[in-house]
Structure formats: structure tokens, C-alpha cells
């Protein structure tokens, strides 16, 4: 919900944000290896399908993911550990 509420379309309604979620051995798997349990998929056929997951902004937050191929014409959402630097 946080990401969907704070992002917008940047090309058209079928372009979204890569989530770091992809299909591996018939399981939707996060980049850290965990199997997805949220399953916030858009109901029915939305756009082209593929082994990567997109968040489509401004949709119902519990139904705003779509599968896509790896054309990479979409933006990325990345999560990293905080870098603490001491001078």
C-alpha cells in the first residue's frame, strides 16, 4: 500500500515497478529466496505474462501485481540495508 500510494504511472497504465519477485521452479520467490505469501495479483488477464512481478501503481493495493517478461521497460523498487558511516 505504501509504494502504490506514493508512486504513479510514468508511461502508461501497463508499466509498473519491478518488485524483486520472480517465478522460480513454479514458485513466486523474492530475491532473498523466500517464497511469496502475499499474492497481491491483479485478477484476470491484465498485460503480457512472464516470470517477473510488477507493481502497477494506483490500483487496489491488495490486487496490484502483474506478471511480466524481462523487457525491463519498467522502474525498480529496491530494498537495501542501511549503510551507517562514521567519519
Secondary structure, DSSP 8 states (H G I E B T S, - for coil): -HHHHT---SS-TT--EEEEEEEETTEEEETTS-B-----B-SS--S---SEEEE-TTS-TTS-EEEE-S---SEE-----------
